Amino acid sequence: MRPSWIQSFSRSRLCLALAGWLVCAVAVMLPLVWLINNRDWGIALMLIMPAVVYGLMRLARRLEHWARVPA
């Protein structure tokens, strides 16, 4: 049995949400990790890392909610 167009649309929204979150996570984490690793003052950025991770978790929850809301 083929999936209906609603299931296909929901699956594509879920994939789009996942891809969007991955792009945001890489765009935020990569510069921070580079700064922490390569700058003397970068270790001070470790203080904001829990807030950054929390923000990425909140973004993931919102994107999942957006992807799973019935059309």
MMTF fields as JSON, N, C-alpha, C and O atoms, coordinates in Angstrom:
{
  "mmtfVersion": "1.0.0",
  "mmtfProducer": "UNKNOWN",
  "numBonds": 283,
  "numAtoms": 284,
  "numGroups": 71,
  "numChains": 1,
  "numModels": 1,
  "chainsPerModel": [1],
  "groupsPerChain": [71],
  "chainIdList": ["A"],
  "bondAtomList": [4, 2, 8, 6, 12, 10, 16, 14, 20, 18, 24, 22, 28, 26, 32, 30, 36, 34, 40, 38, 44, 42, 48, 46, 52, 50, 56, 54, 60, 58, 64, 62, 68, 66, 72, 70, 76, 74, 80, 78, 84, 82, 88, 86, 92, 90, 96, 94, 100, 98, 104, 102, 108, 106, 112, 110, 116, 114, 120, 118, 124, 122, 128, 126, 132, 130, 136, 134, 140, 138, 144, 142, 148, 146, 152, 150, 156, 154, 160, 158, 164, 162, 168, 166, 172, 170, 176, 174, 180, 178, 184, 182, 188, 186, 192, 190, 196, 194, 200, 198, 204, 202, 208, 206, 212, 210, 216, 214, 220, 218, 224, 222, 228, 226, 232, 230, 236, 234, 240, 238, 244, 242, 248, 246, 252, 250, 256, 254, 260, 258, 264, 262, 268, 266, 272, 270, 276, 274, 280, 278],
  "bondOrderList": [1, 1, 1, 1, 1, 1, 1, 1, 1, 1, 1, 1, 1, 1, 1, 1, 1, 1, 1, 1, 1, 1, 1, 1, 1, 1, 1, 1, 1, 1, 1, 1, 1, 1, 1, 1, 1, 1, 1, 1, 1, 1, 1, 1, 1, 1, 1, 1, 1, 1, 1, 1, 1, 1, 1, 1, 1, 1, 1, 1, 1, 1, 1, 1, 1, 1, 1, 1, 1, 1],
  "groupList": [{"groupName": "MET", "atomNameList": ["N", "CA", "C", "O"], "elementList": ["N", "C", "C", "O"], "formalChargeList": [0, 0, 0, 0], "bondAtomList": [1, 0, 2, 1, 3, 2], "bondOrderList": [1, 1, 2], "singleLetterCode": "M", "chemCompType": "L-PEPTIDE LINKING"}, {"groupName": "ARG", "atomNameList": ["N", "CA", "C", "O"], "elementList": ["N", "C", "C", "O"], "formalChargeList": [0, 0, 0, 0], "bondAtomList": [1, 0, 2, 1, 3, 2], "bondOrderList": [1, 1, 2], "singleLetterCode": "R", "chemCompType": "L-PEPTIDE LINKING"}, {"groupName": "PRO", "atomNameList": ["N", "CA", "C", "O"], "elementList": ["N", "C", "C", "O"], "formalChargeList": [0, 0, 0, 0], "bondAtomList": [1, 0, 2, 1, 3, 2], "bondOrderList": [1, 1, 2], "singleLetterCode": "P", "chemCompType": "L-PEPTIDE LINKING"}, {"groupName": "SER", "atomNameList": ["N", "CA", "C", "O"], "elementList": ["N", "C", "C", "O"], "formalChargeList": [0, 0, 0, 0], "bondAtomList": [1, 0, 2, 1, 3, 2], "bondOrderList": [1, 1, 2], "singleLetterCode": "S", "chemCompType": "L-PEPTIDE LINKING"}, {"groupName": "TRP", "atomNameList": ["N", "CA", "C", "O"], "elementList": ["N", "C", "C", "O"], "formalChargeList": [0, 0, 0, 0], "bondAtomList": [1, 0, 2, 1, 3, 2], "bondOrderList": [1, 1, 2], "singleLetterCode": "W", "chemCompType": "L-PEPTIDE LINKING"}, {"groupName": "ILE", "atomNameList": ["N", "CA", "C", "O"], "elementList": ["N", "C", "C", "O"], "formalChargeList": [0, 0, 0, 0], "bondAtomList": [1, 0, 2, 1, 3, 2], "bondOrderList": [1, 1, 2], "singleLetterCode": "I", "chemCompType": "L-PEPTIDE LINKING"}, {"groupName": "GLN", "atomNameList": ["N", "CA", "C", "O"], "elementList": ["N", "C", "C", "O"], "formalChargeList": [0, 0, 0, 0], "bondAtomList": [1, 0, 2, 1, 3, 2], "bondOrderList": [1, 1, 2], "singleLetterCode": "Q", "chemCompType": "L-PEPTIDE LINKING"}, {"groupName": "PHE", "atomNameList": ["N", "CA", "C", "O"], "elementList": ["N", "C", "C", "O"], "formalChargeList": [0, 0, 0, 0], "bondAtomList": [1, 0, 2, 1, 3, 2], "bondOrderList": [1, 1, 2], "singleLetterCode": "F", "chemCompType": "L-PEPTIDE LINKING"}, {"groupName": "LEU", "atomNameList": ["N", "CA", "C", "O"], "elementList": ["N", "C", "C", "O"], "formalChargeList": [0, 0, 0, 0], "bondAtomList": [1, 0, 2, 1, 3, 2], "bondOrderList": [1, 1, 2], "singleLetterCode": "L", "chemCompType": "L-PEPTIDE LINKING"}, {"groupName": "CYS", "atomNameList": ["N", "CA", "C", "O"], "elementList": ["N", "C", "C", "O"], "formalChargeList": [0, 0, 0, 0], "bondAtomList": [1, 0, 2, 1, 3, 2], "bondOrderList": [1, 1, 2], "singleLetterCode": "C", "chemCompType": "L-PEPTIDE LINKING"}, {"groupName": "ALA", "atomNameList": ["N", "CA", "C", "O"], "elementList": ["N", "C", "C", "O"], "formalChargeList": [0, 0, 0, 0], "bondAtomList": [1, 0, 2, 1, 3, 2], "bondOrderList": [1, 1, 2], "singleLetterCode": "A", "chemCompType": "L-PEPTIDE LINKING"}, {"groupName": "GLY", "atomNameList": ["N", "CA", "C", "O"], "elementList": ["N", "C", "C", "O"], "formalChargeList": [0, 0, 0, 0], "bondAtomList": [1, 0, 2, 1, 3, 2], "bondOrderList": [1, 1, 2], "singleLetterCode": "G", "chemCompType": "PEPTIDE LINKING"}, {"groupName": "VAL", "atomNameList": ["N", "CA", "C", "O"], "elementList": ["N", "C", "C", "O"], "formalChargeList": [0, 0, 0, 0], "bondAtomList": [1, 0, 2, 1, 3, 2], "bondOrderList": [1, 1, 2], "singleLetterCode": "V", "chemCompType": "L-PEPTIDE LINKING"}, {"groupName": "ASN", "atomNameList": ["N", "CA", "C", "O"], "elementList": ["N", "C", "C", "O"], "formalChargeList": [0, 0, 0, 0], "bondAtomList": [1, 0, 2, 1, 3, 2], "bondOrderList": [1, 1, 2], "singleLetterCode": "N", "chemCompType": "L-PEPTIDE LINKING"}, {"groupName": "ASP", "atomNameList": ["N", "CA", "C", "O"], "elementList": ["N", "C", "C", "O"], "formalChargeList": [0, 0, 0, 0], "bondAtomList": [1, 0, 2, 1, 3, 2], "bondOrderList": [1, 1, 2], "singleLetterCode": "D", "chemCompType": "L-PEPTIDE LINKING"}, {"groupName": "TYR", "atomNameList": ["N", "CA", "C", "O"], "elementList": ["N", "C", "C", "O"], "formalChargeList": [0, 0, 0, 0], "bondAtomList": [1, 0, 2, 1, 3, 2], "bondOrderList": [1, 1, 2], "singleLetterCode": "Y", "chemCompType": "L-PEPTIDE LINKING"}, {"groupName": "GLU", "atomNameList": ["N", "CA", "C", "O"], "elementList": ["N", "C", "C", "O"], "formalChargeList": [0, 0, 0, 0], "bondAtomList": [1, 0, 2, 1, 3, 2], "bondOrderList": [1, 1, 2], "singleLetterCode": "E", "chemCompType": "L-PEPTIDE LINKING"}, {"groupName": "HIS", "atomNameList": ["N", "CA", "C", "O"], "elementList": ["N", "C", "C", "O"], "formalChargeList": [0, 0, 0, 0], "bondAtomList": [1, 0, 2, 1, 3, 2], "bondOrderList": [1, 1, 2], "singleLetterCode": "H", "chemCompType": "L-PEPTIDE LINKING"}],
  "groupTypeList": [0, 1, 2, 3, 4, 5, 6, 3, 7, 3, 1, 3, 1, 8, 9, 8, 10, 8, 10, 11, 4, 8, 12, 9, 10, 12, 10, 12, 0, 8, 2, 8, 12, 4, 8, 5, 13, 13, 1, 14, 4, 11, 5, 10, 8, 0, 8, 5, 0, 2, 10, 12, 12, 15, 11, 8, 0, 1, 8, 10, 1, 1, 8, 16, 17, 4, 10, 1, 12, 2, 10],
  "groupIdList": [1, 2, 3, 4, 5, 6, 7, 8, 9, 10, 11, 12, 13, 14, 15, 16, 17, 18, 19, 20, 21, 22, 23, 24, 25, 26, 27, 28, 29, 30, 31, 32, 33, 34, 35, 36, 37, 38, 39, 40, 41, 42, 43, 44, 45, 46, 47, 48, 49, 50, 51, 52, 53, 54, 55, 56, 57, 58, 59, 60, 61, 62, 63, 64, 65, 66, 67, 68, 69, 70, 71],
  "secStructList": [7, 7, 7, 7, 2, 2, 2, 2, 2, 2, 2, 2, 2, 2, 2, 2, 2, 2, 2, 2, 2, 2, 2, 2, 2, 2, 2, 2, 2, 2, 2, 2, 2, 2, 2, 2, 2, 2, 7, 4, 4, 4, 4, 4, 4, 4, 4, 6, 2, 2, 2, 2, 2, 2, 2, 2, 2, 2, 2, 2, 2, 2, 2, 2, 2, 2, 2, 2, 1, 7, 7],
  "xCoordList": [0.843, 0.0, 0.89, 1.809, 0.608, 1.403, 0.987, -0.191, 1.968, 1.604, 0.82, 1.053, -0.091, -0.887, -0.022, 1.094, -0.543, 0.216, 0.41, 1.375, -0.49, -0.33, 0.85, 1.633, 0.992, 2.132, 3.43, 4.444, 3.396, 4.595, 4.973, 6.149, 3.96, 4.203, 4.767, 5.686, 4.217, 4.702, 6.145, 6.958, 6.46, 7.82, 8.795, 9.916, 8.377, 9.273, 9.466, 10.549, 8.415, 8.576, 9.522, 10.311, 9.448, 10.337, 11.792, 12.701, 12.0, 13.357, 13.859, 15.032, 12.994, 13.373, 13.723, 14.675, 12.963, 13.246, 14.587, 15.369, 14.85, 16.121, 17.287, 18.297, 17.152, 18.225, 18.45, 19.593, 17.376, 17.503, 18.194, 19.025, 17.848, 18.489, 19.973, 20.803, 20.313, 21.721, 22.532, 23.662, 21.962, 22.651, 22.858, 23.942, 21.819, 21.942, 22.965, 23.762, 22.939, 23.869, 25.31, 26.182, 25.569, 26.93, 27.336, 28.471, 26.409, 26.724, 27.015, 27.785, 26.418, 26.64, 27.836, 28.688, 27.898, 28.912, 30.308, 31.293, 30.402, 31.723, 32.574, 33.73, 32.061, 32.889, 33.226, 34.337, 32.264, 32.537, 33.62, 34.518, 33.533, 34.54, 35.901, 36.917, 35.926, 37.195, 37.804, 39.005, 36.973, 37.474, 37.978, 39.013, 37.251, 37.685, 39.018, 39.868, 39.199, 40.413, 41.616, 42.743, 41.406, 42.534, 42.851, 43.871, 42.052, 42.316, 42.556, 41.959, 43.426, 43.685, 42.446, 42.177, 41.701, 40.514, 39.307, 38.225, 39.488, 38.379, 37.83, 36.665, 38.665, 38.188, 37.064, 36.231, 37.034, 35.938, 34.597, 33.54, 34.644, 33.41, 32.76, 31.587, 33.542, 32.974, 31.823, 30.947, 31.827, 30.763, 29.415, 28.369, 29.431, 28.165, 27.723, 26.615, 28.568, 28.23, 26.956, 26.173, 26.711, 25.434, 24.217, 23.222, 24.28, 23.173, 23.015, 21.897, 24.132, 24.08, 23.454, 22.597, 23.869, 23.311, 21.83, 21.031, 21.465, 20.052, 19.242, 18.135, 19.794, 19.112, 18.936, 17.895, 19.936, 19.815, 18.774, 18.062, 18.693, 17.664, 16.263, 15.342, 16.105, 14.803, 14.431, 13.279, 15.425, 15.172, 14.744, 13.831, 15.391, 15.029, 13.591, 12.851, 13.199, 11.817, 10.814, 9.778, 11.104, 10.179, 10.081, 8.993, 11.212, 11.177, 10.426, 9.702, 10.595, 9.854, 8.357, 7.548, 7.993, 6.579, 6.027, 4.912, 6.786, 6.369, 6.199, 5.256, 7.113, 7.078, 5.945, 5.425, 5.555, 4.551, 3.128, 2.194, 2.94, 1.593, 0.818, 1.311, -0.378, -1.15, -1.529, -1.854, -1.479, -1.762, -3.237, -3.647],
  "yCoordList": [-1.179, 0.0, 1.245, 1.366, 2.15, 3.372, 4.373, 4.472, 5.125, 6.162, 7.278, 7.599, 7.853, 8.945, 10.2, 10.26, 11.174, 12.4, 13.155, 13.907, 12.966, 13.628, 13.032, 13.768, 11.704, 11.064, 11.458, 11.678, 11.548, 11.957, 13.398, 13.716, 14.266, 15.662, 15.769, 16.551, 14.982, 14.997, 14.512, 15.079, 13.469, 12.941, 13.963, 14.106, 14.661, 15.654, 16.847, 17.429, 17.215, 18.292, 17.883, 18.697, 16.612, 16.116, 16.116, 16.501, 15.69, 15.713, 17.141, 17.415, 18.042, 19.445, 20.051, 20.824, 19.706, 20.203, 19.672, 20.413, 18.402, 17.814, 18.472, 18.805, 18.66, 19.294, 20.733, 21.177, 21.454, 22.829, 22.905, 23.784, 21.971, 21.957, 21.627, 22.239, 20.678, 20.32, 21.499, 21.727, 22.238, 23.416, 24.456, 25.027, 24.7, 25.666, 25.205, 26.005, 23.923, 23.409, 23.535, 23.925, 23.212, 23.335, 24.804, 25.155, 25.663, 27.089, 27.734, 28.693, 27.228, 27.806, 27.155, 27.848, 25.836, 25.109, 25.184, 25.314, 25.104, 25.071, 26.302, 26.135, 27.528, 28.68, 28.715, 29.081, 28.335, 28.338, 27.328, 27.632, 26.149, 25.127, 25.564, 25.344, 26.179, 26.66, 27.741, 27.726, 28.67, 29.728, 29.173, 29.606, 28.226, 27.623, 26.916, 26.957, 26.279, 25.496, 26.367, 26.029, 27.469, 28.205, 29.553, 30.15, 30.037, 31.346, 31.182, 30.317, 32.009, 31.956, 32.336, 31.747, 33.313, 33.75, 32.876, 33.076, 31.918, 31.06, 30.204, 29.808, 29.915, 29.092, 29.797, 29.139, 31.115, 31.85, 31.56, 31.704, 31.152, 30.811, 29.535, 29.264, 28.756, 27.554, 27.914, 27.088, 29.128, 29.546, 29.684, 29.518, 29.988, 30.141, 28.867, 28.812, 27.858, 26.633, 25.945, 25.464, 25.874, 25.262, 26.008, 25.377, 27.318, 28.094, 27.835, 27.777, 27.68, 27.396, 26.025, 25.88, 25.035, 23.688, 23.682, 23.034, 24.399, 24.498, 25.157, 24.72, 26.197, 26.857, 25.935, 25.964, 25.126, 24.174, 23.093, 22.635, 22.693, 21.716, 22.311, 21.637, 23.565, 24.233, 24.375, 24.172, 24.726, 24.835, 23.49, 23.431, 22.415, 21.082, 20.734, 20.172, 21.062, 20.783, 21.579, 21.046, 22.841, 23.662, 23.177, 23.149, 22.795, 22.281, 20.952, 20.697, 20.114, 18.848, 19.116, 18.479, 20.047, 20.403, 20.927, 20.574, 21.757, 22.281, 21.147, 21.149, 20.18, 19.105, 18.121, 17.516, 17.95, 16.944, 17.497, 16.722, 18.796, 19.369, 18.901, 19.028, 18.364, 17.902, 19.066, 20.161, 18.802, 19.849, 20.16, 21.014],
  "zCoordList": [0.0, 0.0, 0.0, 0.811, -0.904, -1.012, 0.048, 0.391, 0.575, 1.56, 0.886, -0.279, 1.612, 1.066, 0.927, 1.443, 0.24, 0.025, 1.339, 1.479, 2.302, 3.605, 4.355, 4.957, 4.329, 4.98, 4.305, 4.969, 2.982, 2.247, 2.586, 2.761, 2.678, 3.029, 4.436, 4.682, 5.365, 6.742, 6.817, 7.547, 6.066, 6.068, 5.473, 5.961, 4.435, 3.842, 4.78, 4.827, 5.531, 6.518, 7.628, 8.108, 8.045, 9.083, 8.591, 9.326, 7.362, 6.784, 6.638, 6.894, 6.235, 6.102, 7.459, 7.567, 8.486, 9.838, 10.333, 10.929, 10.09, 10.509, 9.783, 10.402, 8.485, 7.711, 8.17, 8.281, 8.433, 8.917, 10.261, 10.49, 11.165, 12.471, 12.338, 13.011, 11.49, 11.312, 10.771, 11.202, 9.839, 9.3, 10.404, 10.527, 11.203, 12.3, 13.338, 13.827, 13.67, 14.676, 14.204, 14.981, 12.953, 12.426, 12.348, 12.673, 11.917, 11.787, 13.141, 13.212, 14.206, 15.531, 16.223, 16.78, 16.186, 16.961, 16.349, 17.076, 15.044, 14.414, 14.74, 15.129, 14.601, 14.985, 16.48, 16.862, 17.317, 18.759, 19.13, 19.915, 18.572, 18.857, 18.337, 18.996, 17.164, 16.612, 17.512, 17.781, 17.973, 18.854, 20.185, 20.69, 20.743, 22.01, 21.837, 22.726, 20.711, 20.476, 20.115, 20.477, 19.417, 18.827, 19.454, 19.109, 20.325, 20.939, 22.432, 23.072, 22.979, 24.418, 25.225, 26.272, 24.741, 25.454, 25.122, 25.673, 24.23, 23.816, 24.933, 24.905, 25.919, 27.029, 27.787, 28.409, 27.739, 28.384, 27.702, 28.316, 26.434, 25.735, 26.273, 26.015, 27.024, 27.627, 28.577, 28.835, 29.086, 30.003, 29.3, 29.928, 28.002, 27.291, 26.57, 26.037, 26.549, 25.822, 26.34, 25.52, 27.644, 28.065, 27.514, 27.158, 27.439, 26.888, 25.389, 24.877, 24.698, 23.257, 23.015, 22.143, 23.77, 23.621, 23.97, 23.293, 25.017, 25.391, 24.271, 23.958, 23.679, 22.57, 21.371, 20.714, 21.084, 19.974, 20.286, 19.393, 21.543, 21.922, 21.782, 21.321, 22.179, 22.024, 20.549, 20.165, 19.728, 18.295, 17.723, 16.899, 18.15, 17.662, 18.043, 17.235, 19.261, 19.683, 18.871, 18.472, 18.622, 17.832, 16.398, 15.823, 15.816, 14.45, 14.379, 13.417, 15.386, 15.388, 15.521, 14.846, 16.381, 16.522, 15.197, 14.811, 14.505, 13.209, 12.202, 11.41, 12.237, 11.254, 11.524, 10.587, 12.773, 13.112, 13.235, 13.444, 13.113, 13.176, 11.949, 10.828, 12.137, 10.974, 10.067, 10.526, 8.8, 7.802, 7.724, 6.939]
}
